[in-house]
């Protein structure tokens, strides 16, 4: 349904131009959750803003590739133009529920604003729809809360309001950019299961962006792992977790502490993620990779496959059984 | 809310009491003597002494202060040494000009400063923005008397559209049409102030535009104009409104140059002339009224915040 093909997002002009996201492709289907995993600075959030049509121009722009939704090209099309042209909707919820709502406008009005644009309804009809949406995201006393201001709500409640606003836009695809990172652990699980449930009720696809592999394994149907602005491995969630092909994927999984293993040193990946434009040749993970050889720093790795859905970009993929 | 206003009024009265001491002491520290202003250099010592006693200036400064405060509390600001008229009447005459001038000027400032600031912010980085910011910088830098004189030259002397000086009260013959006397002075006063509000609006808009909730607003698919007005400007105005308050107070108390250029009988000119004449009761009275004005405007700005920003708690 949503198809991103060879997306390149660049920043800067002329000689100082760098590609922040290069050659990213993925697909999202209805009622499926795609997890996009990577460290900070890997280009996850920029990718999602590009899909939303909300890249901050002129600092960042789409230099190549395409974004299609139900066959319509929506590349670089801001949300209001998507509405005008009758293209399908992509909605987004953000990492910081504290700052993502307008502090001086009651939340009901903020939802109604979206309802009016996407349903064409006004007045009491739009207001009732807003209340219905608040009930769907399980906000107690929805009617009363319509007049509440964001500062009167907790972080978890604000994130639910954000989800209600996103749903008011009747999206085909919901992008969730680390929506639980800023929330308490107990609230995190509630928000995650809510997103999973709404994905079915609203018949939409979800692009779930996170650096938390635990969350991905519970929520996602398939996973794309991003590193240095590229997707280095993607596949169905069980396949990718059981048989990681790329050393970076396996490194990330080793970083998750295992309580059953008792006390031991935390595993880390040595070094730091490259800055955009820092590595232009070969595999971008090569400087930090235990398996790297000379060819890794000179030649771009080819695609290796493990079945029809699972693939990675690596010269020396981890063989089955090894690690 | 009521409790808040009462508490703030109490604090304001304390400020006022402290201010009255400062005003009184500093005015009497100004070198010079109103007696010689009135009698000239050739007065005999006897005449000087007689007048000094009549005006009460022979008493100690502490006695004079309490005498003055006692009268102020009864609504009597004293009698002008120079005019021999009650200070309250003199201030009332000046206040009409000053308040009307400030109001007309505020209209210009709001109508020019805010929309043009919004325009500059939405065209951020383009030649429109640079041009407008440049003009604003220029207007903020040109001396007021220069702008005033050129406006007189163009609209009064050459075109003959508007009067060049003076201001007959709107309660006298001509009524509200007398406001045309205030058009050129208000434009003169508005120029630098509108420029500042423009720059403040622009800077505040650009700050707010980076906020996450503006991105949320865009993601909803609402039109860019609506994002600018309802989400960016609405929040940017929080910073601008407090500037409105101080600007208004300053327009009343600091319009001396404009009042002089256009020969307006306003408060600013009254203060300066009274200082030159060492007319203590008038200076004290006017400054006291201006202090009150600042306190009231401050309170009004704070209360208006309660309505502009729901996060503000007044209690």
Contacts between the chains, C-beta under 8 A, distances in Angstrom:
chain1	res1	chain2	res2	distance
A	52	B	219	6.0
A	54	B	215	6.2
A	54	B	218	5.8
A	54	B	219	6.2
A	78	B	218	6.7
A	78	B	224	7.9
A	79	B	218	6.2
A	79	B	219	5.6
A	79	B	220	6.7
A	79	B	221	3.9
A	80	B	218	7.6
A	80	B	221	5.0
A	80	B	222	6.3
A	80	B	223	5.3
A	80	B	224	6.6
A	82	B	221	6.5
A	83	B	221	4.2
A	89	B	221	7.1
A	91	B	219	6.6
A	92	B	219	5.1
A	94	B	212	6.1
A	94	B	215	7.3
A	94	B	216	7.0
A	96	B	212	5.8
A	99	B	211	6.6
A	99	B	212	4.2
A	99	B	213	6.5
A	100	B	212	4.5
A	100	B	213	5.7
A	100	B	215	7.6
A	100	B	216	5.0
A	101	B	213	5.5
A	101	B	216	6.7
A	102	B	213	4.4
A	102	B	216	7.5
A	102	B	217	6.8
A	102	B	231	5.5
A	102	B	234	7.7
A	102	B	235	7.2
A	103	B	213	7.2
A	103	B	235	7.2
A	103	B	309	7.5
A	103	B	310	7.5
A	103	B	311	6.0
A	104	B	234	6.0
A	104	B	235	6.0
A	104	B	238	7.7
A	104	B	308	7.0
A	104	B	309	5.8
A	104	B	310	6.1
A	104	B	311	7.8
A	105	B	230	7.4
A	105	B	231	7.7
A	105	B	234	7.4
A	113	B	217	7.7
A	113	B	220	6.1
A	113	B	222	5.9
A	113	B	230	7.9
A	114	B	220	4.2
A	114	B	221	7.2
A	114	B	222	7.5
A	117	B	220	6.4
A	117	B	221	4.9
A	117	B	222	5.5
A	118	B	221	6.6
A	149	B	310	4.4
A	149	B	311	7.3
A	151	B	310	7.2
A	151	B	311	5.1
A	162	B	216	7.2
A	165	B	216	6.9
A	165	B	220	6.4
A	166	B	219	7.9
A	168	B	220	7.5
A	169	B	219	7.7
A	169	B	220	6.1
A	169	B	221	6.1
